[in-house]
Amino acid sequence: MTTTMPTITASSSSQQTIEQFRQYVIGNYTRYPVCLVRGEGSIVWDAEGNRYLDFFPGWGCGLIGHCPPRVVEAVREQVGQLIHVPNTWYTEPQGQLAQALSERTTFQGKCFFCNSGTEANEAAIKLARLYGQGRYKIVTMHHSFHGRTMGSLSATAQPKYHAGMGPMLPGFTYVPHGDLDAVAQRIDSETCAIMVEPIQGEGGVRLPPAGYLEGLRELCDRHGLLLILDEVQTGMGRTGKWYAHQHWNITPDIVTLAKAVAGGVALGGLIARPQVADYLKPGTHAATFGGNPIACRAALATIETIEQEGLLERATLIGERFRARLEALKERCSLIEQIRILGAMIGVQLTIEGAPIVQKCLERGLLINCTHQTVLRFLPALNLTDEQIDEGCDILDEVMLAHAG
Ligand SMILES: *Cc1c(COP(=O)(O)O)cnc(C)c1O
């Protein structure tokens, strides 16, 4: 058999790439028929040179935009120095990142690193069971999303993601989101933890009802359970604070992170209270690529960017500007039922399916997302400008008003 060089030249057209995918890439994603080749800040370009304004960069991973300069520089430098060594050695970037993440919590946590959100939650589940010393049950919430590997999938209380994959990992108990009594009723002598997203992301940008997270903390204290917060989508400044739970007066036992942590480079991890963290002893858990120098340098550069450019404050301002624009649109457009925003985490509850709106925005050069069928979701970069917010909202206004007829 003859082999040819793989085509990775920038000159392939979108159509050529799509054909290549059709033959060689498993079709487990629904993809738009567009091949993106370059990004800068909140703008991306396709293989034909078309420009798109991106309100959903990297599915939440592009917290500081595409190709953020400090991250690009840090990765370039690190890649020529040391790409990867296993966790049988100490490396400087991993230690520095652990300290940086811990210092931004209120609980002086210790870190474990992996490569994705689902892996971070797997680690949290294992840690909770180790801590439980025989207690193994974890309470999670309807419409939660914790990832696609079997443990995190079992924690995800959405039947549509379980279909055909059973049996799930035993020990997960699902309750309605926001219902403290339901949680209390399901706790028994075998329960070791409660796991929740401070704001449900994939579930439709759902904020916790008043007193909910505090109530979960109280239940954990009363029953000796761990409170695990999945901050894979909400963490790293997305909501205007380093960790979304800092908007409420609670201290978690474990926080999981991924998506935005390393400015678009793959990195996941968890931060645990030291007394809990100590249960993860040698031999209990590992990730070969976890905490590698490139990803950790990228994360450190992300933190530096957020701090030097005042992006936590900017997240709040972005939320306010979107709120003003979207509330004004809601006045004129009956298809909008509710607007849910915390910082740069934005959900627009529609009365209709959102997919056609996403499609029409794409045709006009605006990238947005729809989750839970009827919720438009934007997770914009924190350095999105006011002009870009207006440019995108103008497009959305026109698309929504035209669709309402
Ligand atoms: C995206 C997401 C995950 C899964 O992260 P992956 O990196 O895709 O494994 C888990 N939890 C939440 C809250 C997420 O938004």
PDBQT file of the ligand as one rigid body, heavy atoms in Angstrom, charges set to zero:
ROOT
HETATM    1  C1  LIG A 501     -17.879  20.761  29.479  1.00  0.00    +0.000 C 
HETATM    2  C2  LIG A 501     -18.195  20.327  30.861  1.00  0.00    +0.000 A 
HETATM    3  C3  LIG A 501     -17.697  19.125  31.372  1.00  0.00    +0.000 A 
HETATM    4  C4  LIG A 501     -16.917  18.143  30.531  1.00  0.00    +0.000 C 
HETATM    5  O1  LIG A 501     -15.684  18.673  30.132  1.00  0.00    +0.000 OA
HETATM    6  P1  LIG A 501     -14.825  17.914  28.999  1.00  0.00    +0.000 P 
HETATM    7  O2  LIG A 501     -13.539  18.668  28.968  1.00  0.00    +0.000 OA
HETATM    8  O3  LIG A 501     -15.605  17.996  27.733  1.00  0.00    +0.000 OA
HETATM    9  O4  LIG A 501     -14.659  16.512  29.458  1.00  0.00    +0.000 OA
HETATM   10  C5  LIG A 501     -17.978  18.816  32.693  1.00  0.00    +0.000 A 
HETATM   11  N1  LIG A 501     -18.693  19.643  33.477  1.00  0.00    +0.000 NA
HETATM   12  C6  LIG A 501     -19.176  20.809  33.018  1.00  0.00    +0.000 A 
HETATM   13  C7  LIG A 501     -19.948  21.701  33.952  1.00  0.00    +0.000 C 
HETATM   14  C8  LIG A 501     -18.958  21.197  31.700  1.00  0.00    +0.000 A 
HETATM   15  O5  LIG A 501     -19.465  22.338  31.234  1.00  0.00    +0.000 OA
ENDROOT
TORSDOF 0
